[in-house]
Amino acid sequence: MRIRHLVAACAALFSIAAAPALAQDAVMGADVKLTRETTTVCQRCHSLKHNGRVLPLDIPPSTFRQQLQRLHARPALMVLVVDLFDLPGSILTQVGQFMAEGSDLVVVGHKVDLLPTDARRERVRQWLVRQVRARLPADRAAPVAVQLASGVTGEGVDDLLDVIARKRLGRDVHLIGCANVGKSRLINALLDRYCWAYHMTEAPPAFG
């Protein structure tokens, strides 16, 4: 897959290929070329934007479990996105079950742009660190970093990219999270900043 300059895409490009209701066949093709003018969205995002209706995502539980088992194949850097304004309902406390031996976890508190302008970001981050430690098993899912970010304003995205670059260590990167935490928007912001920062005309093969 080639990514040229600025990519505007929902999470369809990185979603479960076995879910036909999630993405169009053209999106999930083996050789998708994106240009600056290309805007790729899944059927669910298209329906939400143009019809104001969310299509049901019908994935059999067995298929979903099979897809999750792929995460056990080899060590990876797991990026868990949580909603700062719904932490109890958005944090995947079972994330350790999806992590292969040798994997690491980065937790991202998303939607930081909705905080009051005078809210001290470091105090919020420290609060999130305490909440994550209280909710995630220390033996399986102790995070190596906790970050704040906004896919809307771009706040914290550069710092998150730096953390991913330092913690990746050549491993795959999996961005996971519950519905409505803003994964698609954050992915777009990360891709935008990555392509801009390196002035790329084409992403290197290792990026994907």
C-alpha positions as CSV (number, residue, x, y, z in Angstrom):
1,M,0.0,0.0,0.0
2,R,1.4,3.4,-1.0
3,I,0.6,6.5,1.0
4,R,1.3,9.8,-0.8
5,H,1.5,13.0,1.2
6,L,-1.6,13.7,3.1
7,V,-4.0,10.8,3.6
8,A,-7.6,11.3,4.6
9,A,-9.0,8.0,5.6
10,C,-11.2,6.4,8.2
11,A,-10.0,3.2,9.9
12,A,-11.3,1.1,7.1
13,L,-7.8,0.6,5.7
14,F,-6.6,-0.9,9.0
15,S,-9.8,-2.8,10.0
16,I,-10.8,-6.4,10.0
17,A,-10.8,-7.6,6.4
18,A,-13.2,-10.4,7.3
19,A,-16.0,-7.9,8.0
20,P,-17.7,-7.1,4.7
21,A,-20.1,-4.7,6.3
22,L,-17.2,-2.6,7.5
23,A,-15.4,-1.6,4.3
24,Q,-15.9,-1.6,0.6
25,D,-14.0,-4.2,-1.5
26,A,-12.1,-1.5,-3.2
27,V,-10.8,-0.2,0.1
28,M,-9.6,-3.6,1.2
29,G,-7.9,-4.4,-2.1
30,A,-4.3,-5.6,-1.9
31,D,-2.9,-2.7,-3.9
32,V,-4.6,0.5,-2.8
33,K,-2.9,3.7,-4.0
34,L,-3.9,6.9,-2.2
35,T,-3.2,10.4,-3.5
36,R,-3.6,13.8,-1.9
37,E,-7.1,14.0,-3.5
38,T,-8.2,10.6,-2.3
39,T,-10.6,10.4,0.6
40,T,-11.3,6.8,1.6
41,V,-14.1,6.0,4.1
42,C,-15.9,2.8,5.0
43,Q,-19.6,2.2,4.4
44,R,-20.4,2.9,8.1
45,C,-18.7,6.3,8.0
46,H,-20.3,7.2,4.7
47,S,-23.7,6.3,6.0
48,L,-23.2,8.3,9.2
49,K,-22.0,11.4,7.3
50,H,-24.5,11.4,4.5
51,N,-27.5,9.7,6.0
52,G,-27.1,10.3,9.7
53,R,-27.4,6.6,10.4
54,V,-24.9,4.1,11.8
55,L,-24.9,0.8,10.0
56,P,-24.8,-2.2,12.3
57,L,-21.5,-4.1,12.4
58,D,-22.4,-7.7,12.3
59,I,-19.3,-9.8,13.1
60,P,-19.8,-13.3,14.4
61,P,-18.1,-13.6,17.9
62,S,-16.1,-16.6,16.5
63,T,-14.7,-14.4,13.7
64,F,-13.9,-11.6,16.1
65,R,-12.0,-14.0,18.4
66,Q,-10.1,-15.4,15.4
67,Q,-9.0,-11.9,14.4
68,L,-7.9,-11.1,17.9
69,Q,-5.8,-14.3,18.1
70,R,-3.6,-12.8,15.3
71,L,-2.2,-10.4,17.9
72,H,-0.7,-13.4,19.7
73,A,1.4,-14.3,16.7
74,R,4.3,-12.1,17.5
75,P,5.3,-9.2,19.8
76,A,3.9,-5.8,19.0
77,L,3.5,-2.3,20.4
78,M,-0.1,-2.0,21.4
79,V,-1.6,1.6,21.4
80,L,-4.7,1.6,23.5
81,V,-7.0,4.6,22.9
82,V,-9.3,5.6,25.8
83,D,-11.9,8.4,26.1
84,L,-10.8,10.9,28.8
85,F,-14.5,11.6,29.4
86,D,-15.6,8.0,29.7
87,L,-12.6,6.2,31.1
88,P,-14.5,3.4,32.9
89,G,-16.6,2.6,29.8
90,S,-13.8,2.9,27.3
91,I,-10.7,1.2,28.8
92,L,-10.2,-2.4,27.7
93,T,-9.3,-4.0,30.9
94,Q,-8.7,-7.3,29.1
95,V,-6.1,-5.9,26.8
96,G,-3.4,-8.1,28.4
97,Q,-5.2,-11.2,26.9
98,F,-4.5,-9.9,23.4
99,M,-0.8,-9.2,23.9
100,A,1.8,-11.7,22.8
101,E,4.9,-12.3,25.0
102,G,7.3,-9.5,24.5
103,S,4.6,-6.9,23.6
104,D,4.4,-3.4,25.1
105,L,1.5,-1.1,25.8
106,V,1.0,2.6,25.3
107,V,-2.2,4.2,26.6
108,V,-3.5,7.4,24.9
109,G,-6.1,9.6,26.6
110,H,-8.0,10.9,23.6
111,K,-10.2,14.0,23.2
112,V,-7.9,16.2,25.3
113,D,-9.2,19.2,23.2
114,L,-12.4,19.0,25.1
115,L,-10.7,19.9,28.4
116,P,-11.0,23.5,29.7
117,T,-8.2,25.7,28.3
118,D,-6.8,26.3,31.8
119,A,-6.6,22.5,32.7
120,R,-3.0,21.5,33.4
121,R,-2.2,18.8,30.9
122,E,0.4,17.2,33.1
123,R,-2.0,16.9,36.1
124,V,-4.5,15.3,33.8
125,R,-1.9,12.9,32.5
126,Q,-0.8,11.9,36.0
127,W,-4.5,11.3,36.9
128,L,-4.8,9.0,33.8
129,V,-1.6,7.2,34.9
130,R,-3.2,6.4,38.3
131,Q,-6.5,5.3,36.7
132,V,-4.8,3.0,34.2
133,R,-2.6,1.4,36.9
134,A,-5.7,0.8,39.0
135,R,-7.7,-0.8,36.2
136,L,-5.1,-2.8,34.2
137,P,-3.3,-5.9,35.5
138,A,0.3,-4.9,36.3
139,D,1.7,-8.3,35.3
140,R,0.2,-8.4,31.8
141,A,-0.6,-4.8,30.7
142,A,1.6,-2.3,32.6
143,P,2.0,0.6,30.1
144,V,5.4,1.8,29.1
145,A,3.9,5.3,28.4
146,V,0.7,7.2,28.9
147,Q,0.0,10.1,26.6
148,L,-2.7,12.7,25.9
149,A,-3.7,13.5,22.4
150,S,-6.4,15.1,20.2
151,G,-7.1,13.9,16.7
152,V,-9.2,17.1,16.1
153,T,-6.6,19.8,17.0
154,G,-3.4,17.7,16.7
155,E,-2.5,18.4,20.3
156,G,-0.1,15.7,21.6
157,V,0.1,13.9,18.2
158,D,3.8,14.7,17.7
159,D,4.6,13.5,21.2
160,L,2.7,10.3,20.5
161,L,4.5,9.7,17.3
162,D,7.8,10.2,19.1
163,V,6.8,7.6,21.8
164,I,5.7,5.1,19.1
165,A,9.0,5.6,17.2
166,R,11.1,5.0,20.4
167,K,9.0,2.2,21.8
168,R,8.3,0.3,18.6
169,L,11.7,-1.4,18.3
170,G,10.9,-2.8,14.9
171,R,7.6,-4.4,16.0
172,D,4.2,-4.0,14.5
173,V,2.0,-1.3,16.0
174,H,-1.6,-2.1,16.8
175,L,-4.0,0.8,17.6
176,I,-7.0,-0.6,19.5
177,G,-9.9,0.8,21.5
178,C,-13.6,0.7,22.1
179,A,-16.2,2.2,19.8
180,N,-16.4,6.0,19.7
181,V,-13.1,6.7,21.4
182,G,-11.9,8.4,18.2
183,K,-9.6,5.8,16.7
184,S,-10.2,6.8,13.1
185,R,-9.6,10.5,13.8
186,L,-6.5,9.8,15.7
187,I,-5.2,7.5,12.9
188,N,-5.8,10.3,10.4
189,A,-3.9,12.8,12.6
190,L,-1.0,10.4,13.0
191,L,-0.7,9.8,9.3
192,D,-1.0,13.5,8.6
193,R,1.8,14.4,10.9
194,Y,4.0,11.5,9.9
195,C,3.8,12.4,6.2
196,W,4.3,16.1,6.9
197,A,7.2,15.6,9.3
198,Y,9.2,13.5,6.9
199,H,8.2,15.4,3.7
200,M,7.5,12.0,2.1
201,T,6.3,11.4,-1.4
202,E,5.9,7.7,-0.5
203,A,5.9,6.0,2.8
204,P,8.7,3.5,3.5
205,P,7.8,-0.2,3.3
206,A,8.1,-0.5,7.1
207,F,5.2,1.9,7.7
208,G,1.8,0.4,7.7
